[in-house]
Amino acid sequence: MEKAFVAQRVANKLFATENAIDAAMVEASEMMSEMLKARKELGVSAVVGDQASAKLVEAIAALGAARTAMVEAHGVLGETKLRLGIRTKLAGFEMKEASAASVREARRQAS
């Protein structure tokens, strides 16, 4: 199989993974927002749910680290593509657009 097609398959998975991490970060951030609003609406002490909030902050930090790692992997794969002699631009427009649409739909349903 032609190298460019194989590389495109990898690029599609890379874009999908990056988008999935971004979507997870959005969801986790929105969850934090909902938890804080709920506490306020219920009129309970800040102590209530504090451990859950702390764990969620840890999860968001882990997602941030995962995002940084994927950005670095993206760079390394870009260099690898060039070393393999692949000069074409590997685009993931369809994957990016589909992921953006799914995030918009999830937000719409949450409203």
Long-range contacts (C-beta under 8 A, 24 or more apart in sequence): 3-84, 3-85, 3-86, 4-86, 4-88, 4-90, 7-81, 7-84, 7-86, 7-90, 8-90, 10-77, 11-77, 11-90, 11-91, 11-92, 12-92, 12-95, 14-70, 14-73, 14-74, 14-77, 14-92, 15-92, 15-95, 15-96, 15-99, 16-92, 16-95, 16-99, 17-70, 18-67, 18-70, 18-71, 18-74, 19-95, 19-96, 19-99, 19-100, 19-103, 20-99, 21-63, 21-66, 21-67, 21-70, 22-67, 22-103, 23-99, 23-102, 23-103, 23-106, 24-63, 25-60, 25-63, 25-64, 25-67, 26-103, 27-106, 28-56, 28-59, 28-60, 28-63, 29-60, 30-110, 31-56, 32-56, 32-57, 32-60
